[in-house]
Amino acid sequence: MAEFTMELNEDQRGVRDWIHGFAAEVMRPAAAEWDEREEFPWPVVQEAARIGLYSLDFYAQQFFDPTGLGVPMAMEELFWGDAGLGLAISGTGLAAIGVLTNGTEEQIGTWLPQMYGDADDVKIAAFCSSEPDAGSDVSAMRTRAVYDEAKDEWVLNGTKTWATNGGIANVHVVVAVVDPGLGARGHASFIVPPGTPGLSQGQKFKKHGIRASHTAEVVLDGVRLPGHCLLGGKDKLDERLARARERARTGGSRTHNAAMATFEASRPTVGAQAVGIARAAYEVALDYAQTRVQFGRPIIDNQGVAFQLADMRTRIDAARLLVWRASWMATAGKPFTSAEGSMSKLFAGETAKAVTAQAMQILGGNGYTREYPVERMHRDAAIYTIFEGTSEIQRLVIARTISDVPIR
Ligand SMILES: Cc1cc2nc3c(=O)[nH]c(=O)nc-3n(C[C@H](O)[C@H](O)[C@H](O)COP(=O)(O)OP(=O)(O)OC[C@H]3O[C@@H](n4cnc5c(N)ncnc54)[C@H](O)[C@@H]3O)c2cc1C
């Protein structure tokens, strides 16, 4: 019985082709305009919601695909369409995963629908962990959550930065320090419901790429949250903190923390986005190399160009295989004993950056202009070695995992 297959099944192929159609017909024609406007592309997200592509149901279906390939396959097609628009459509997913991985069933049922809204009233969500002094080093986080026992309320103060959808989201998921003595183990995640007083948008960033995606600071000034907004609930938090204090006292091994769990679950997904951008740039370059004539023959007739395309394609396929492996492992409940999730994000992110640069080179002067999309794809790809853990941090995670040495 040959159970192993590297082919998508019929349902998956159907979903992939459907997303591809949206990417080709709706996203691609709109991509340059929204890149220039640098605004959140509500009409595109609303159109995605209208056909059911931006919806909790659709993401839940892909998330629970038993092969694990539903989400990466969807991401690759969306980001093949355009990365800025793709992130506008998929950015809510990071906050949703934060709730799915740390929330109670009741919290999942209450908040996930409010993150997506519906086709007539589209909503988005933001996941806020990074701070001005706490990017790669999450243990330097300062945003504080203090429990007011008399009122069963949490009071949050601090400034978050680089939050995708920050300040324009309906629901914000905020990571904050509940026990400063425990470093990254003393963090907890909170839901900030729509319209909560004290939460405001700070600076909106003007970016190099993915400019249709909204990125901003989120200021939390005396934000009061009911006790039920603590993800996972107070009892679970108290147990986790007690274990962390005990380990700190006895020098025991590292514990899991909520923010890191969120990042780990989302890394292959981010890798798949990078694969989509790389594939898009490679296809433009392949086509251009076959049609652009210099010295009386198409430039692809030169090994110097053809071999670049061969390398680009090989890297893209290798990146996809790493992404699919990690996604399959996550769904199958396999332990990431070699940090395979981080591997997939590292390799795919570096591939997107390198392949889009090569594509620009193959297009020559045209590649450098906004007449062709590879210039935008190259700008978009650059974020994939930075966010969701920089390439250096992925290497650190992989190196520590394979060696069990606390490499710095
Ligand atoms: C467009 C965009 C969207 C984002 N969206 C979100 C979001 O939705 N939510 C959220 O919480 N965050 C978000 N981020 C934040 C993102 O995850 C951080 O930018 C990222 O983690 C890096 O942190 P930093 O920018 O502070 O860089 P730093 O941590 O200051 O790193 C600077 C450089 O030093 C290197 N470095 C740092 N420490 C080490 C080390 N130990 N060893 C080797 N090298 C090291 C890094 O690799 C990097 O090259 C987003 C960022 C951007 C730009």
The ligand as an ORCA input file, in Angstrom:
! r2SCAN-3c Opt
* xyz 0 1
  C       6.376     45.224      8.246
  C       6.494     44.616      9.604
  C       5.414     43.951     10.154
  C       5.503     43.404     11.438
  N       4.390     42.838     11.995
  C       4.431     42.498     13.320
  C       3.240     42.119     14.008
  O       2.160     42.036     13.416
  N       3.303     41.873     15.331
  C       4.477     41.958     16.036
  O       4.467     41.725     17.234
  N       5.625     42.299     15.410
  C       5.626     42.588     14.075
  N       6.783     42.972     13.438
  C       8.026     43.047     14.204
  C       9.071     42.053     13.750
  O       8.728     40.771     14.147
  C      10.436     42.556     14.287
  O      10.808     43.650     13.490
  C      11.476     41.480     14.256
  O      11.202     40.516     15.217
  C      12.878     42.032     14.506
  O      12.925     42.875     15.625
  P      13.623     44.310     15.514
  O      13.066     44.977     14.323
  O      13.502     44.991     16.810
  O      15.157     44.016     15.203
  P      16.319     43.727     16.286
  O      15.897     42.656     17.210
  O      16.762     45.029     16.875
  O      17.476     43.163     15.358
  C      18.347     43.998     14.602
  C      19.385     43.105     13.919
  O      20.178     42.433     14.921
  C      20.138     41.027     14.700
  N      20.159     40.325     15.985
  C      19.442     40.613     17.107
  N      19.744     39.739     18.084
  C      20.641     38.863     17.572
  C      21.331     37.713     18.060
  N      21.135     37.266     19.296
  N      22.205     37.072     17.252
  C      22.401     37.505     15.976
  N      21.781     38.578     15.441
  C      20.913     39.241     16.220
  C      18.805     40.782     13.984
  O      18.797     39.553     13.285
  C      18.745     42.001     13.057
  O      19.505     41.760     11.915
  C       6.720     43.485     12.155
  C       7.820     44.152     11.579
  C       7.708     44.728     10.340
  C       8.886     45.491      9.796
*
